[in-house]
Amino acid sequence: MVSLHIEGAFAARPAAEPRPRVEVTAEMQQQVLDRALEGFAITHIGAINGDGDADSTHDATRARQFMLSRWGQVLTIEQLKTTRSSFALRVRGKFAPVVCEVDEHHDSPDCTTLPVPVSASAGTRGTITGRLILPKDSTVRGPAAVVHLLPHPVPLKNAFDSLCAAQDTMGADRMNALERRMQGAKDAKAAEALESGLERVVNTMLDTIRTQHIRLFARFGIRHATPSADGRFTFADVPAGNYLLYSAMLADTRLEWFLPVTVGTTGRIERDLDASSMSAREWGCGTPLPFAAVRPQAR
């Protein structure tokens, strides 16, 4: 056996300049939360298949320890439910306002970047005004649009999930009925007539789904304004906070406006709902909503 004994003083000195402070963006925070939740899901599912210690994620107390021992410096746990066959986990970032959730029914976490909370006195009141500007040559079907003022983030995730589940059932029932009729068609002419009917049914279903979404979102509005003939709308005496201006209507194209607005000081805020604030992408059940949405806080 050979040993070496070394004595001396540690001569290294701290750097003169402090370490640069890294600003954690919402994108960086979401990447970390994604990794944390995916790790939990992989461990939980792996344990079901006999790969790993089931107790680490199948028991609520140990599952919380599992998460916090690995990720406690970057997240807080808002909800954690777990059994041997199911789980639901929602976490919030400590460095950026990002909330992510995952359960056994989803392949990847669903994340939402929240608006920064407003710091203002209790007496702060603002007036939000603007114009609803329709795109040229749009053919509107149904009633005129109403502008809704919603809290932002909007606490409608539970209601939206329930609506999507009902729509899925409705769609499956109608499509199954049509498929049975198609199979029972006696000749090509009858099948062609049924195909035309199928197209009408699908278009009607799409209008029904869009109408249900509009009504659901409007339900969470705290104020509602019908624009004047020139599209002008106003919300007066609005307390400090984060809000979402929302409006939608059925037309030959999908017309929806989502515009975040922050009231931080007393005064007038001009915000137009025009082409720049229209929803630029298709979305629906199974895709992220085009605004920050959360589940209502448990009482």
C-alpha positions in Angstrom: 0.0 0.0 0.0 1.4 3.4 -1.0 0.0 6.7 0.4 0.8 10.3 -0.3 0.2 13.0 2.3 -0.2 16.6 1.0 -0.3 19.7 3.1 -0.8 23.4 2.1 -3.2 26.3 1.8 -5.8 26.5 -0.9 -4.5 29.5 -2.9 -7.4 30.0 -5.3 -9.3 33.3 -4.9 -12.8 34.1 -5.9 -13.2 36.0 -9.2 -13.2 39.8 -8.9 -16.4 40.0 -10.9 -19.5 38.3 -9.6 -21.0 35.5 -11.7 -23.4 36.8 -14.4 -27.0 36.4 -13.4 -28.9 34.3 -15.9 -32.4 35.5 -16.7 -34.6 32.4 -17.0 -37.1 32.9 -19.9 -40.5 31.2 -20.1 -39.1 29.0 -22.8 -36.2 27.9 -20.6 -38.5 27.3 -17.6 -40.9 25.2 -19.8 -38.1 23.0 -21.0 -37.2 22.1 -17.5 -40.8 21.5 -16.4 -41.3 19.4 -19.6 -38.3 17.2 -18.6 -39.5 16.9 -15.0 -43.0 15.8 -15.9 -41.9 13.5 -18.7 -39.5 11.8 -16.2 -42.3 11.3 -13.8 -44.6 9.8 -16.5 -41.9 7.5 -17.8 -41.1 6.3 -14.3 -44.8 5.7 -13.4 -45.5 3.8 -16.6 -42.2 1.9 -16.4 -43.2 0.7 -12.9 -46.5 -0.6 -14.2 -44.5 -2.7 -16.6 -42.2 -3.9 -13.8 -39.3 -1.6 -14.7 -38.4 0.2 -11.5 -39.6 0.8 -8.0 -43.4 1.3 -8.2 -43.5 3.0 -4.8 -41.4 5.9 -6.1 -44.3 7.2 -8.2 -47.4 5.1 -7.3 -47.6 6.3 -3.7 -48.5 10.0 -3.3 -46.1 10.8 -0.5 -43.1 9.1 -2.2 -44.1 10.5 -5.5 -43.9 14.0 -4.1 -40.5 13.2 -2.6 -39.5 11.8 -6.0 -40.3 15.1 -7.7 -39.0 17.5 -5.1 -35.7 15.7 -4.5 -34.9 16.1 -8.2 -36.7 19.3 -9.2 -37.5 21.1 -6.0 -35.2 24.0 -6.8 -37.0 24.9 -10.0 -40.7 24.0 -9.5 -43.5 23.8 -7.0 -46.2 21.1 -7.0 -49.7 22.4 -7.3 -51.4 19.0 -7.7 -50.3 15.5 -7.4 -52.6 12.5 -7.6 -51.3 9.0 -8.2 -52.4 5.4 -8.0 -51.0 2.1 -9.4 -52.7 2.8 -12.7 -53.2 6.6 -13.1 -51.7 9.9 -12.2 -52.3 13.6 -12.6 -49.5 16.1 -11.9 -49.5 19.9 -12.2 -46.4 22.0 -11.4 -45.5 25.7 -11.5 -42.0 27.1 -12.4 -40.1 29.1 -9.7 -38.3 31.3 -12.2 -40.9 32.1 -14.8 -44.8 32.0 -14.7 -45.2 28.7 -16.5 -47.7 26.0 -15.4 -47.4 22.5 -16.8 -49.6 19.4 -16.3 -49.7 15.8 -17.4 -51.7 12.7 -16.7 -51.8 9.1 -18.0 -54.0 10.1 -20.9 -51.5 12.5 -22.6 -48.3 11.7 -24.3 -46.6 15.0 -23.4 -47.1 17.8 -20.8 -49.5 20.7 -21.5 -47.8 24.0 -20.6 -49.2 27.5 -20.3 -47.2 30.7 -19.9 -49.1 33.0 -17.5 -49.1 36.8 -17.7 -47.0 38.6 -15.1 -49.2 39.6 -12.1 -50.1 43.3 -11.9 -48.8 45.3 -9.0 -51.0 48.3 -8.5 -53.0 50.1 -5.8 -56.5 48.9 -4.9 -58.1 52.1 -6.3 -56.6 51.8 -9.7 -59.2 51.8 -12.4 -58.8 52.0 -16.2 -61.0 52.3 -19.3 -60.5 49.9 -22.1 -61.8 51.1 -25.4 -61.2 50.2 -29.1 -62.8 49.0 -32.3 -63.8 45.6 -33.6 -62.7 45.6 -37.2 -64.0 42.9 -39.5 -61.8 41.7 -42.4 -62.9 42.9 -45.8 -65.3 40.7 -47.8 -66.2 38.5 -44.8 -69.7 37.0 -44.9 -71.0 36.8 -41.3 -73.6 34.1 -40.4 -75.6 34.4 -37.2 -75.8 37.2 -34.7 -73.5 40.2 -34.6 -70.3 39.9 -32.6 -70.0 40.8 -28.9 -66.7 41.8 -27.3 -66.1 40.0 -24.0 -63.7 41.0 -21.2 -62.2 37.9 -19.6 -59.8 37.5 -16.7 -56.4 36.4 -18.0 -55.5 33.6 -17.5 -59.0 32.3 -18.1 -60.1 29.6 -15.6 -61.9 27.4 -18.1 -59.8 24.3 -18.6 -62.1 22.0 -16.7 -65.2 23.3 -18.6 -63.3 23.1 -21.9 -62.3 19.5 -21.3 -65.9 18.6 -20.4 -67.2 20.2 -23.6 -64.6 18.4 -25.7 -65.6 15.1 -24.2 -69.3 15.8 -25.0 -68.4 16.8 -28.6 -66.3 13.6 -29.1 -69.3 11.5 -28.0 -71.7 13.5 -30.2 -69.4 13.2 -33.2 -68.8 9.5 -32.7 -72.5 8.8 -32.5 -73.4 10.7 -35.6 -70.5 9.2 -37.7 -71.4 5.7 -36.6 -75.0 6.2 -37.6 -74.0 7.5 -41.0 -71.5 4.6 -41.5 -74.3 2.1 -40.8 -76.5 3.8 -43.4 -73.6 3.8 -45.9 -73.1 0.1 -45.4 -76.8 -0.4 -46.0 -76.9 1.5 -49.3 -78.4 -0.7 -52.0 -76.6 0.9 -55.0 -74.1 3.5 -56.0 -76.7 6.2 -56.4 -77.9 5.7 -52.8 -74.3 5.7 -51.6 -73.6 9.0 -53.4 -76.7 10.6 -51.9 -75.5 9.5 -48.4 -72.1 11.0 -49.1 -73.7 14.3 -49.8 -75.6 14.0 -46.6 -72.4 13.2 -44.8 -70.8 16.4 -46.0 -73.8 18.4 -44.7 -73.7 16.7 -41.4 -70.0 17.4 -41.0 -70.4 21.1 -41.8 -73.3 21.3 -39.4 -71.2 19.7 -36.7 -68.3 22.1 -37.2 -70.7 25.1 -36.9 -72.2 23.5 -33.7 -68.8 23.0 -32.2 -67.6 26.5 -33.0 -70.8 27.9 -31.6 -70.4 25.9 -28.4 -66.8 27.2 -28.0 -67.9 30.8 -28.5 -70.6 30.4 -25.9 -68.3 28.7 -23.4 -65.6 31.4 -23.7 -68.2 34.2 -23.4 -69.5 32.5 -20.2 -66.3 33.4 -18.5 -66.5 37.1 -19.4 -66.8 39.5 -16.5 -68.0 42.3 -18.9 -69.7 42.2 -22.3 -70.0 45.0 -24.8 -71.9 45.2 -28.1 -69.9 47.3 -30.6 -71.6 50.3 -32.2 -72.2 50.6 -35.9 -68.6 51.7 -36.5 -67.3 48.8 -34.3 -66.5 51.0 -31.2 -66.6 49.3 -27.7 -65.8 50.5 -24.2 -65.3 48.9 -20.8 -65.2 51.6 -18.1 -64.0 51.4 -14.5 -62.0 48.2 -14.9 -59.9 47.3 -11.8 -56.1 46.7 -12.1 -55.3 43.3 -13.5 -54.6 41.1 -16.6 -57.5 40.7 -19.0 -58.3 39.2 -22.4 -60.4 40.9 -25.0 -62.3 38.1 -26.9 -64.8 38.2 -29.7 -65.9 35.6 -32.3 -68.5 35.0 -34.9 -69.5 32.5 -37.5 -68.5 33.5 -41.0 -67.2 32.1 -44.3 -63.9 31.9 -42.5 -63.1 31.4 -38.8 -63.3 34.8 -37.2 -61.9 35.0 -33.7 -60.0 37.7 -31.8 -57.8 37.2 -28.7 -56.0 40.2 -27.3 -54.3 40.4 -23.8 -54.7 43.7 -22.0 -53.1 44.9 -18.8 -54.6 47.6 -16.5 -51.8 48.8 -14.3 -52.6 52.5 -14.0 -55.6 54.7 -14.0 -56.4 56.0 -17.5 -57.6 55.1 -20.9 -56.2 52.1 -22.9 -56.8 51.9 -26.6 -56.9 48.4 -28.1 -58.4 47.5 -31.5 -59.5 44.0 -32.4 -58.2 43.9 -35.9 -56.3 41.6 -38.2 -53.2 41.6 -35.9 -55.2 40.2 -33.0 -57.1 37.5 -34.9 -56.4 33.9 -34.2 -53.7 33.0 -36.7 -54.0 29.2 -36.5 -56.5 26.4 -36.3 -57.0 25.1 -32.8 -59.6 22.9 -31.0 -59.9 19.9 -28.7 -56.6 18.2 -28.4 -54.5 21.3 -29.2 -53.3 24.2 -27.0 -55.7 27.1 -26.6 -54.6 30.4 -28.2 -54.5 32.2 -24.8 -53.4 31.4 -21.3 -56.0 29.0 -19.7 -55.9 27.4 -16.3 -58.0 25.2 -14.1 -60.1 27.1 -11.4 -58.5 27.2 -8.0 -60.0 24.7 -5.5 -61.8 26.4 -2.7 
